[in-house]
């Protein structure tokens, strides 16, 4: 997500806690008009979302974009699958990595870049319960150190 002129719509805050995030990819999304308008209002959630690659195409599953409140008859379904736009070499690389045991493709952010809706995907490996506890312990230690330095 480098570069200027970026408006972040939604972040997946639980992703860093639940997964070890690896390589990151930027993908475009195929959206309807009401989905774009709803995204511009910030009405999106990535908490249950994941991405999958089937038949050489990437799909975003479980991303919730609320219906646009000012559309009367032609509104979209909030949790429909949305096609992701990636380069062929990126798709091949993802297919190989996802075939390995334990890897998932998790969306970490939805944003607008130069007026186009983009999603940031991360290759992720699930954390075990003890890893999550270690993450919490490390975070608490950093907070304690910051408090000690502040006083």
N, C-alpha and C positions, 0 to 999 in steps of 0.2 A: 504494500500500500504506500509506496513512496511516490513522491511527486506532489504538485500543488493542486489546488482546486478540488479537494475531496470533501464530500459531505457524508459522514457516517450515519447510517440509518439504524442499524442494529448490530449488537455484538453478542457473541456466545461466551458469556463470562464463565460458565461452568466447564468449558472445554479445557482450559489450562489445569483445572483441578482434577478432572476425570481422566485426562489423556496426557501422554507425553507427545507433544507436537513436534513434527519433523519438517519435511519440505513443505513449502507453501506455493500455491498456485493462484493466479487471478483468472477468473472465468466470467464471461458475460452471461446474461440470463435472457431467455426468450420470455417476454411478458406481454400481457394484454394492456390496453390503455388504462383501465381502472386499477390494475395492479401498480402501474408506474405512479399514478396519482396518489394512491394509498401509501406507497413507499415514500413519496415526497413529504407526506404528512407524518412519517415516522411510525407507521402502524405495521410493524413486522416483528416476528419472534423467531429466534433460531434455537430455542431450548431443546426441542425434540428433533431437530433436523439432522440429516446426514446426506451424503451423496453416494451414488452408485454408478458403475459403468456397465452398461449392457448393450450388446451388439454394436460396439464401437461408438456409443454415444453416452455422454454423462448426463445424469439426472439428479436434481435436487429434490429430496423427499422429506416431507414433514415440516417444511418451512411454512410458517403461518403468516400470510399477508391478509390483514383484515379487509372486509369489503369496503369499497369507497362509499362514504355516506351520502354523496350527492348524485350517485348513479341510480336511476330508477328501475330500469328493466334489464340492462345488459351488464350486470355485475359478475365478478369472477367467483370461483369456488376458493375459499380461503386456504385449503391445504392441498391443492392439486400438485401433481409432480410438474416441475419446471425443467425444461431442457437447458443444459449449460453449454456454453460455447468455448471450446478449448482447441488448441492446435493439435494436429494428428500425432506429432511426436510426444506431446504431453499426455495425450490419451493412451498411447502405447506404454509409456513409462508408468502411468497410473495403473493400467491393467496388470502389468507385471508385478508391481508392488502390492496391489490389492490381492493378488493370487497367493502371496505369502501369508503364512498364518499370523493372525493377530493384528493386521493393519486395517484401519478404517479411514474413510475420507470424511472429514468433519468440516462444516462451514464455520469459520470463526468471525466473519463480519460481512455485512451487506452495506454497500456504499454507492454513491454516485461519483463517477470520475469523468470530468468533462461532459457532464449531462447524461452519461450512460450508466445504467445499473450494472454493478459488478458484485461478485461474491468472492471472498477470499477463502480458499480451501486449504486444509492442512492434512497431510498424511499423519495419522495418529495411531498410537498404540495404547491400549487401555491400561490404566494403572491398577495395581492390586490395592487391597485395603491398607496394608502396611505402608505402601508408597504414599497414599493419601495422608496417612497419619504423620509421616515424615515431612510432607509438604506443610501441613498445619504447624508442626513443631518449629520448622525453619522460619516460617512467616512470623510466629510469635516471638522467636528469638530476635529477629530483625527489628520488630516493633520495640522490644525491650531495649535494644541497643540504641535505637533512635531516641527513645525517651530519655535514656541515660545521658546521651550526648546533648540533648536539648536543655537539660537542667544543669 
